């Protein structure tokens, strides 16, 4: 992550510096159990995990996102389950009931991992059999999937990849906003740093066009220089400024990064938002990490 200097912020260009609302942060724990993201060479050490959990509990950060295939992440979180809220998921839906009870007494949300597995009857059945699960959610990639889910209005949480390259203008068009107003769904954002690609171009995946990545960072660097802020602040400020995002997920490698994230929220003014949304990227090979390998 990229640190910032609180004293150098230009108050004429930034509405205010505020601490991120703790109840909006979800801690992604893929790194608790395995290597994840383009900048991570190893999973987080046990000592760092302990410090991260202590910081979260002290600062009322209570929601943690995990999965069956995140190594021993679920096992680690089970030690804290009386004081945290768990979001988990599995690709093996035939064993979903057994998985939901393997480590946790209570699960805040069981997330369906793939929209291809979605149907109304499936959701209704899950709500009957998953007695220790508070809500059912689904993780998606495309706007047409979001529209369908909002029309059906049977899941409580929809998790979307939301960031500077695919944000408000893609997801929250007028048709979507109208459906949201009628729906009980909460929208959670993931991939707000695009697995670190929006913070640094040093470890660009080999199959991506480095020239295109470099151009993105040139745009971001100009905005950062003009307003005297960091890419980290841009990423977090952008997602937290969106009134349709209820919570957002962040991945971390150590306690220092979490501290930086917690105090990197800015109320970005309209000029900054407009400049960020003027960056037009239509290349799914960049926007969609599934296509990086």
N, C-alpha and C positions, 0 to 999 in steps of 0.2 A: 504494500500500500504506500501511498505518497503522503508524507506528513505536511502539516501546514503551520504557519505562524500566526497565531491569533492576533498579534499586535499589528500585522502588516495589512489587514483587510481594509479596503477602501470603503468607508461607510457611505460615501456618496453613491456608490454603485450597487451596494448590497443592502437590502431592506433591514436585515438583522441577522446576527449570529445566534443561533439557539441550539440547545442540546436536542438531539433527536428524541422524539417521544419514545420512551422505552417500550410502551405497549404496542408500537408499530414494528419493532424489530423482531425478526425471526432469525435465529442462529442456524445456519446450514452446517450439518455435522459430517458431511462426506469426508472431510479432512481428518475427522477423529479416527476413522478406520481405514483410510486408504489415501493414495495420492490422487489429487483432483485439481483440475484447472491447469492452465498453461504455465503458471509460475511456480508450481509446487513440485518439489523433487522427492518429498517424503511426507508421510502422515505426521500429525502433531504428536509430540512426545507427551507422555502421561503427566509430567509435571506441569506443562503448559495447559493441558486440558483442565487440571485441577484449578489453576489460577483463573482460567476463563470462566469456569463454572462459579467460582467464588465471586468474581466480579459481576457476573450476570445476576446472581441471587441478591447481591448487595444493591444492585442498581435496578431491580425489578424487571429484568429482562427474563421472561419466563417461557417463551415459546421456542421449541427446538424441532428442526426438520431432520428426519433420519430416514433410513430405508433398510430393508432386509439385506440388500447387497452392498451396504456401506461398511463392510468388514465388521469390526466389533463395536461400531458406533452405538447400536441399540443396547448392547450389554453395558457399555459405559454409562449411558443415560439412565438405565434402569436403577442405578444407585441413587439417583436424584429425583425419581419419579414423584415422590410425595410433594415436591416443591416446584415442579415445572409442568408445562403443557407439551404434549407430544404430538407431532405430525409424523406419520410413517406411511410406508407403501411397500408393495411387493409386486413383482412381475408374475408370480405364480398365484393367480387368483383362485385356483382350485383349492388352495390351502389357506385361504385368507383368514378363516376363523381361527385356525391353530396359530397362525402367525400373530394375529392381533393379541393373543393371550400368552405368547411365549415369554415376553419380558415385562409387560406392562399390565398393571391392574386397570388403569384407565387411559384411554387415548382420546385426545381432543379432536383429532381428525384423521381418518383413514383416507389416503389419497389414491385414487385410481391413476395408474401411471401412464395410461395410453388411451386417447380418445377412441381408438378403434375398438376398445372393449366396452364402450359405454352403451347402455340402453336403459330406459326407464325401469323396466322390470328388474334389471340387475340391481339398480340402486335401491329399489323397494325391498328386495330380498336381503341386501346387505344390512339395511336398517333393522330388519327383524332378527338376523342371526348374530350381528356384532353387538352383543349386549353391553360390552365395556367401551364402546365407541360413541362419542358425543355427536359427531357429524361426519358426513361423507363428502369428500371433495374429489376433484379431478384436475390433473395437470395437462395443459394443452399447449399447442404451438401456433394455431392459426385463428384469425378473426372469425371465420365462418363457423368454427367450432364453438367459439364464445357465444355467437348469436344463437346457435341451436340450443346451447345449455341455458341461456337466459330465457328463451322461449319456453323450454320445458320446465324450468324452475323447480327441479327436484334435488339438486345438489346444493349444499350450503356454502361451499367454498370452491372457487375456481382460481387456479394458479396459472399465471401467464408470464412469458418472458417479456419483461418491460425494461427498456433502457434508452439511452440517448439515440440509438440508431433505429429502434422500433418502439416508439412511445405513443404519446397522445394522438397524433395524427393518424396512426395506423389503427390503434385499438378503439379509441373512444370517439367515433364518428356519431352523428346525430341519431342514426337508427339504433346504435348500441346504447347510447345514453338514455333514450326513451325506454328501452327494455330494462335497463338497470334501475330506473326509477320505480318500476313496477315489481322488481324482483327482490327476493330476500337474500340473494347470493352476496357473499363477500368476495372481493377480488384481492388476491395476494400476488405480489410481484416477485419474480425470481430473475436471475441472470442480469442483475442491474449493472454489474461490471463486465458482463459478457465473458465470464471466467477469467477476468484480469486483462482481457484484450483492450479494454477502454482505458486502462490505467497505464499500460506500458506496451510498446511494440517490440520489446527486446526479445521476447520468446514467441514470436508469431509462428503459428503452426505452418509446417513446411509446404502444405498443399494450398495455402492461401497466397494471393498475390500481394507481396510486401509493398508494392507501389501504392495499391489501394489503401492498405492499412496505414501507410505513412501519410497519405493525404488526409485521412480521418484525423490522425494525431496532429497534423499541421493546423487543421481547423480548430481543434480543441485547444492547442497551445496558444493560438491567437486570442481566443476567448479568455483563457486563463491569464494571459499577459495583460489584456486590456482591463480586466476587472480584478486583477491581483488575487486570484483564487486558484485552487488546485483541481485536477481532474477528479480526485476523490470527492471534493465538495460539489463539483458539477453533477456527478453521477447520483449522489445521495440527495442533493437539493432538488434535482429534477424529479426523481421518483416521489419524494416526500411532498413536493408541491402539487402533485396530481390528486385531486379531491376524490377520484374514483378508486384509488388504491388504499385498501384498508390496512394492510401490513406488507412488509417487504423483507425478503430473505437475503442475508449476507453470509458469505463464506469467509472464514478467517484462518490464518496460520499460527497466530500467537496472540497473546494478551495485548501487546502494543497496538496491533492492527485494530482490535476491537475498541480500544480506547480512542484511537483516531477516528474510527467510524462513528462512535457515539457522540463525538463533539465536532463532527464535520458537516452537520446539517446547516444549510443556508436557506433562508426564504429568498430564492432567486427572483429578481425583478423581471418584468415582462420583456425587456430588451434582451436579457440573457436567454430566456426561454425561447424567444423568437429566433435568435441566432442558432441555438442548438437544434431547433426543429427545421432550420433551413438546410441542415446537412442531410442530403438525400442519398441513401444507400439502398439499392434494389438487388444487390447480389446476395442471394440466400446462402451462398458458400461462406460468406462472412457473418451474416446475422444468425445463422443456425449452427450451433456447435456440433450437432449430430453429423454434419457434413465435413467436419474437420479431419476426420481420420481416413 
